[in-house]
Structures are given as C-alpha cells and as structure tokens.
Amino acid sequence: MHHLLNQNAVVIIDGALATELERHGADLQHPLWSARYLLSEPHRIARVHRDYLNAGAQILITASYQATVPGYTQHGYTAAEALTAIRASVDIARETRSSWAADSPSGKSLPLIAGSVGPYGAYTADGAEYRGNYGLNTAELTAFHMQRIETLVGAGVDILACETIPDLIEAEVLADCVSRFPGMTCWMSMSCRDGATTNAGQSIEAVAAAMNMHACVVALGVNCTAPQFVPEIVRRYAAHTDKAIIAYPNSGESYDATSKTWSGTVTTDDYVSAAATWVAAGARIIGGCCRTTPEHIRALVEHYADVNTSL
C-alpha cells in the first residue's frame, strides 16, 4: 500500500462485486451472497475482477466478504470446503491479475490483492452489519474472524480489507487479529449512519483514536454508506489521524430492504463529482461499494490520471 500512496496522489480501488455479479445474471438471493459462487462458478467472479482491472483499478478486493466457516457450514458445506472457498477467493483474484498482466503493457505496477474481511453481521444476514452491537464478547468475535484472516493471509493477499465494519468493538478485535501476523497490514473501513458516527453509534474521532494505536492499520475510512455523508466523515478522520484515508461509499441510489430493490440513478459524472469532495476533504484511496460499476471506476481513473502521472 505504501508504494501506491508514494506513487499516486489518489489510489483507485475497485467497485461493487455482488451487484456486478447480479448485473451479469447471478442469483444472489442466498445468505452466502457472492460467496456461493467461489466453488461452483468461479469464472463469474473472475469476470468481474477482470472488468475492474481493465477499468484501471489499482487494488482488487477478493470475494470473501461473506465467506466464513460458520456461514458455509450452516448451509451444508464442510469446514474443509469453507476454507477451500476462502482460499479460492484469493486464487481467483491472483490468477485474474496474472492473466490481465500478461495482456497489459509492460512496466505497469501490479494491482494489489486485498482480502475482504466482512463484519460478523454479514454472516448473520439479517441486517446486523448495519447495526453492530452484536452482543458478543471479544473472545467470540476473535474466534469468528481469526480463521478467515489466517486463511486469507496464508493464501497470499497483499493487504486485508476490513470493510463495512459497523462497530468500533469489532474494529478493535479485527486490528488485534491482523497484528498477530507479522508484516501483514489492513485498512479499517467503517459503515456509518451519518457524517459523525458509526452504525453502532461510536464517533469517528473514537475510531481514529483507537486505530491510531495499531501499526498494522495503514488506512482508515468508510464504505457502504451514503455518499453525502462521506466528506464530513473524511474531514473528521483527517483531523485525528495521520493514516491514509479511504472512502468507497455506495453509488447514491436508494435500497429498499423490504422489496430488496434499488431505485434512482447516479451517473458516473455525478459520482466523480462526489468523489472530488472526498479527496478535497483528505481521502487518498477511493473507489466504490454497492451499485458502483467498472464504468464508475474507469471514470475515477481517468479523472485522476493527470494528477497521478504528474508525481
């Protein structure tokens, strides 16, 4: 991550995975969500990764957000199959990157592979990822997260993406887990209810203060949050940390949890304009979450190309 930040004023990560899979015909009406395809149809995931690499993404996030041992075993898989699926999420990303690199101009830096570590609430698939306050103690949260983190690290990720984390308690557990693997780093990206607080109700200032204590956390930020809240969130982080700030909110469309449908349209121009406010507030790493596409990422890459090549 450090070399990307040294070489670029703004680092561009990829965009949504699940909604892109759906756009190409995948059925994600299942508690395992995109993780259900890791073993059965990995080519679907590889296609989306390739689209983001072609768009210019400098960091590719694995399809392991919903991939946990308890999640798989709850739906008929063995623990061994679950670990195979988690490793597969890294293998698919790495193989896609290698294939893409072979077809790309020489001299370009290889994009990083970030192992996605979603919150406990993603496993429960009941909306708890947008609430936090699970009622679990730190030992229980550690046991839940450690096996996936260990597997992702062992499979060869470049960095871990602890993302859509609604609760500072969980963020501290995750940072502690990552710190147990010498040399491994992560970013910690919270999901927020407004411009000042996490979904569980802690302040951004409290998140920054806690994460400043962890050297393994190299970037702090926000994702899976309405974009209008992001400038304030970034400003609050910037005032309380020297770590890089990452922002990859949703597209800005509205989600109806009852009908499980999205409404509204956000153009790539609108998204680029919004992203400019995050960068102005202090974000160094940007991309997209739900409903963003390779077109959104390509627009960001093109917008910041002149700035990055001037370094």
Secondary structure, 3 states (H helix, E strand, C coil): CHHHHHHCCCEEECCCCHHHHHHCCCCCCCCCHHHHHHHHCHHHHHHHHHHHHHHCCCEEECCCCCCCHHHHHCCCCCHHHHHHHHHHHHHHHHHHHHHHHHCCCCCCCCCEEEEEECCHHHHHCCCHHHCCCCCCCHHHHHHHHHHHHHHHHHHCCCEEEEEEECCHHHHHHHHHHHHCCCCCCEEEEECECCCCEECCCCEHHHHHHHHCCCCCEEEEEEECCCHHHHHHHHHHHHCCCCCEEEEECCCCCEEECCCCEEECCCCHHHHHHHHHHHHHHCCCEECCCCCCCHHHHHHHHHHHHHHHHCC
